[in-house]
């Protein structure tokens, strides 16, 4: 990846929504936008994005994935525009083709960014649609506030891209796509139009997810299968899909951590520490302080816990990804009640 030197303007006044059905894409996009100090929200479907807008949420930019199951980005954007929402919407697309700008601009979008995201293009969009709309004194105040914070990884993928939590997210995405693609493959025919469209959407999604974790060769195979399916070449995808699914399963199996043979429920848990951190996490969620909540969760993950506690922390992490603070509090309450800890 080319090293690119850019100046990332602090934009603590900005708020964005990332809409994508592939969780790893949301994770990576958040990592790329985190240095800007933006308030970042996310939605895993066009339906969820529409609901957020209906509930009165307003964003400086909605980053809308183009291809999603059931409702694609163009459909979701049309509904949002019909609701009277006039803030910028930027398409995210993994299929950059000639004339695509006209397609998006003619369907309610203000711009589009190709995936994998080019940080120079992202930087230009954020500057144009967020920073440049602020009064000079607001921009200066943000710069003064952040002047001591240096971004030492300009041009690189987010450092968290290879951490265990990111691997867990990829596994969830891959298992979801595997279930759908295997179900279609078992029919041994791709002649059904709905099946073929579903196949394209899921191969397209897993293509991006594989690229996010550095599996470029397998991602290229997914791109080939997606292109063949779009062209209606069902005979070739029928013969080549099983090998692709086998390779994808192997990637998933290698990323799933091995269980402790002695049984993880025998871990001697530091319960006073756990309760202290859960209280801090609850306070952060009730204050909608995502950064503090992430920091507390990171501290908790550094210690050894039973399988029950790890599953609770995994659920919290998933909800935190989507800023669902109320559900995080519910998860913690159920956990402490079940274990009679409070």
C-alpha positions in Angstrom: 0.0 0.0 0.0 1.5 3.4 -1.0 2.3 5.6 2.0 0.4 8.8 1.6 1.1 11.9 3.6 -2.1 13.9 4.3 -3.2 16.3 7.0 -6.2 14.9 8.9 -8.1 17.9 10.2 -9.7 17.4 13.6 -13.5 17.6 13.2 -15.0 16.9 16.7 -18.0 19.0 15.5 -18.7 16.5 12.8 -21.1 13.5 12.9 -21.3 10.7 10.3 -23.3 7.5 9.7 -21.6 4.5 8.1 -24.2 2.1 6.4 -22.9 -1.3 5.4 -24.1 -4.9 5.8 -20.5 -6.2 6.1 -19.3 -5.7 9.7 -15.7 -5.7 8.8 -16.3 -2.8 6.3 -17.8 -0.8 9.1 -14.9 -1.6 11.4 -12.3 -0.5 8.8 -14.2 2.6 7.8 -14.4 3.6 11.5 -10.7 3.0 11.9 -9.9 5.3 8.9 -12.2 8.1 10.3 -11.3 7.8 14.0 -8.2 10.2 13.6 -10.6 12.9 12.6 -12.3 12.8 16.1 -15.7 12.5 14.4 -18.8 11.3 16.2 -19.3 8.0 14.3 -22.6 6.1 14.1 -23.3 2.9 12.1 -26.1 0.9 10.6 -26.0 -2.6 9.1 -28.7 -2.2 6.5 -30.6 0.4 4.5 -33.7 -0.3 6.7 -31.6 0.5 9.9 -30.3 3.8 8.3 -33.9 4.9 7.4 -35.0 4.2 10.9 -32.2 6.3 12.4 -33.2 9.2 10.1 -36.9 8.7 11.0 -35.9 9.0 14.6 -34.6 12.5 14.0 -30.9 11.8 13.7 -29.0 14.2 11.5 -25.5 13.6 10.1 -23.0 15.8 8.3 -22.5 12.8 6.0 -24.2 9.4 5.5 -21.8 7.0 3.9 -24.1 4.5 2.2 -22.9 1.1 0.9 -24.1 0.5 -2.7 -24.8 -3.2 -2.6 -26.8 -4.7 0.3 -29.3 -7.5 0.6 -33.0 -6.8 0.4 -32.5 -3.0 0.0 -29.5 -1.6 -1.8 -28.0 1.8 -1.2 -29.8 3.5 -4.1 -33.2 2.3 -2.9 -32.4 3.4 0.7 -31.2 6.8 -0.4 -34.4 7.4 -2.5 -36.5 6.7 0.5 -34.4 8.9 2.8 -34.6 11.8 0.2 -38.4 11.3 -0.1 -38.6 11.8 3.7 -37.2 15.3 3.1 -33.7 14.6 4.4 -31.3 17.0 2.6 -27.9 16.4 4.3 -25.0 14.9 2.2 -25.1 11.2 1.3 -22.0 9.6 -0.1 -22.0 6.2 -1.8 -19.5 3.5 -0.9 -19.0 1.1 -3.8 -16.6 -1.8 -4.6 -17.5 -1.7 -8.3 -16.0 1.4 -9.7 -17.0 1.5 -13.4 -17.1 4.2 -16.1 -20.1 6.5 -15.7 -20.8 5.5 -12.1 -20.5 9.0 -10.9 -23.5 10.0 -13.1 -25.5 7.0 -11.7 -25.0 8.0 -8.1 -25.4 11.8 -8.6 -28.6 11.1 -10.5 -30.0 9.1 -7.6 -29.7 11.5 -4.7 -26.1 11.0 -3.7 -23.7 13.9 -3.3 -20.5 11.9 -4.1 -19.1 8.4 -4.1 -16.0 6.7 -2.8 -14.6 3.4 -4.1 -13.8 0.5 -1.8 -11.2 -0.3 -0.6 -11.4 3.3 0.6 -8.7 5.6 -0.8 -7.8 7.8 2.2 -7.0 10.8 0.0 -10.5 10.7 -1.5 -12.0 10.2 1.9 -10.0 13.1 3.3 -11.2 15.3 0.4 -14.9 14.4 1.0 -14.6 15.0 4.8 -13.0 18.4 4.2 -15.5 19.4 1.6 -18.7 18.3 3.3 -17.8 18.9 6.9 -14.8 21.1 7.6 -15.4 23.7 4.8 -19.0 24.3 6.1 -17.8 25.4 9.5 -17.0 29.1 10.5 -13.3 29.8 10.8 -13.4 30.2 14.6 -14.9 26.6 14.9 -12.1 25.2 12.7 -9.4 27.1 14.7 -10.8 25.9 18.0 -10.7 22.3 16.9 -7.2 22.6 15.6 -6.0 24.3 18.9 -7.7 21.5 20.9 -6.0 18.7 18.9 -2.6 20.3 18.2 -0.8 17.9 20.5 -2.3 14.8 19.0 -0.1 13.6 16.1 -1.3 10.9 13.8 1.8 8.6 13.5 0.1 6.2 11.0 -0.9 8.4 8.1 -1.7 6.4 5.0 -1.8 3.0 6.8 -4.8 0.8 7.5 -6.1 1.1 11.1 -3.8 -0.6 13.6 -6.6 -2.6 15.0 -7.3 -4.3 11.6 -5.5 -7.5 12.7 -6.5 -7.6 16.4 -8.5 -10.6 17.8 -11.7 -8.6 17.9 -11.4 -7.7 14.2 -10.9 -11.4 13.5 -14.1 -12.2 15.4 -16.0 -9.7 13.3 -14.7 -11.2 10.1 -15.7 -14.7 11.2 -19.2 -13.5 11.8 -19.4 -11.9 8.4 -17.9 -15.0 6.7 -20.2 -17.5 8.5 -23.2 -15.5 7.5 -22.2 -15.5 3.8 -21.1 -19.1 4.0 -24.6 -20.1 5.2 -26.3 -18.3 2.3 -23.8 -19.3 -0.4 -23.8 -23.0 0.7 -27.6 -23.0 0.6 -27.6 -21.8 -2.9 -24.8 -24.1 -4.0 -26.7 -27.2 -2.7 -29.3 -26.6 -5.3 -26.7 -27.3 -8.0 -28.2 -24.6 -10.2 -28.0 -20.9 -10.5 -30.8 -20.4 -12.9 -33.2 -18.8 -10.3 -32.9 -15.0 -10.7 -33.3 -14.3 -7.0 -30.7 -16.9 -6.1 -28.3 -15.4 -8.6 -28.8 -11.9 -7.2 -28.4 -13.1 -3.6 -25.2 -14.9 -4.7 -23.8 -11.7 -6.3 -24.5 -9.6 -3.2 -22.9 -12.1 -0.8 -19.8 -12.8 -2.9 -19.5 -9.1 -3.4 -19.6 -8.5 0.4 -17.2 -11.3 1.3 -14.8 -10.0 -1.4 -14.4 -6.8 0.6 -14.2 -8.6 4.0 -11.4 -10.8 2.6 -9.5 -7.8 1.4 -9.9 -6.2 4.8 -8.0 -9.0 6.4 -5.3 -9.3 3.7 -6.6 -12.4 1.9 -6.1 -10.7 -1.5 -5.9 -13.9 -3.5 -9.1 -15.3 -2.2 -10.7 -11.8 -2.6 -9.7 -11.8 -6.2 -11.4 -15.2 -6.7 -14.5 -13.7 -5.1 -14.3 -10.8 -7.6 -14.0 -13.2 -10.5 -17.1 -15.2 -9.3 -19.1 -12.0 -8.8 -18.2 -10.8 -12.3 -19.2 -14.2 -13.8 -22.5 -14.2 -11.9 -23.3 -10.7 -13.1 -22.6 -11.9 -16.7 -24.9 -14.9 -16.2 -22.1 -17.4 -16.6 -23.8 -20.0 -14.4 -21.9 -23.0 -15.6 -18.5 -21.6 -14.5 -19.7 -20.4 -11.1 -21.4 -23.8 -10.6 -18.0 -25.5 -11.1 -15.8 -23.0 -9.2 -17.9 -22.0 -6.2 -17.3 -25.2 -4.2 -13.5 -24.7 -4.1 -14.0 -21.1 -3.2 -16.3 -22.0 -0.3 -13.8 -24.6 0.9 -11.1 -22.0 1.0 -13.3 -19.6 2.8 -14.2 -22.2 5.4 -10.4 -22.8 5.9 -9.8 -19.1 6.5 -12.6 -19.1 9.1 -11.4 -22.2 10.9 -7.9 -20.7 11.1 -9.3 -17.6 12.7 -11.5 -19.3 15.3 -9.5 -19.5 18.6 -9.0 -22.9 20.0 -10.9 -23.8 23.1 -9.1 -24.3 26.4 -8.9 -28.1 26.8 -9.2 -27.8 30.5 -12.4 -25.8 30.2 -12.5 -22.1 30.4 -15.1 -22.0 33.1 -12.3 -23.0 35.6 -10.7 -19.6 35.2 -10.2 -17.8 38.6 -12.0 -14.6 37.8 -11.2 -11.3 39.5 -14.8 -10.5 40.3 -14.2 -7.2 42.2 -12.2 -5.9 39.2 -14.9 -7.1 36.8 -17.7 -5.4 38.8 -15.7 -2.1 39.0 -15.2 -2.1 35.3 -18.8 -3.0 34.5 -19.9 -0.1 36.6 -17.6 2.2 34.7 -18.8 0.8 31.4 -22.4 1.4 32.5 -21.7 5.0 33.4 -20.0 5.5 30.0 -23.0 4.0 28.2 -25.5 6.1 30.1 -23.5 9.2 29.1 -23.2 7.9 25.5 -19.4 8.2 25.8 -18.3 5.6 23.2 -14.5 6.3 23.6 -14.6 5.7 27.4 -16.7 2.5 26.8 -14.2 1.2 24.3 -11.3 1.9 26.7 -13.0 0.1 29.5 -13.8 -2.9 27.3 -10.2 -3.0 26.1 -9.0 -3.2 29.7 -11.5 -6.0 30.5 -10.3 -8.0 27.4 -6.8 -8.0 28.7 -7.6 -10.3 31.6 -8.5 -14.0 31.6 -12.3 -14.7 32.0 -14.6 -17.7 31.9 -16.4 -18.6 28.7 -19.6 -17.0 30.0 -17.9 -13.7 30.8 -16.1 -13.7 27.4 -19.4 -14.3 25.6 -20.9 -11.3 27.5 -17.9 -9.1 26.5 -18.2 -10.2 22.9 -21.9 -9.2 22.9 -21.0 -5.9 24.4 -18.3 -5.3 21.7 -20.8 -6.1 18.9 -23.4 -3.7 20.3 -20.7 -1.0 20.9 -19.8 -1.3 17.3 -23.3 -0.1 16.5 -23.5 2.4 19.4 -26.4 0.5 21.0 -25.7 1.7 24.5 -29.1 0.7 25.9 -28.6 -2.9 24.8 -25.1 -2.9 26.4 -26.7 -1.9 29.7 -29.3 -4.7 29.3 -26.6 -7.3 28.6 -24.7 -6.3 31.7 -27.8 -6.3 33.8 -28.7 -9.8 32.7 -25.2 -11.0 33.2 -24.9 -9.7 36.8 -28.4 -10.9 37.7 -27.8 -14.4 36.3 -24.5 -14.7 38.3 -25.9 -12.9 41.4 -23.0 -10.5 41.3 -24.9 -7.4 42.5 
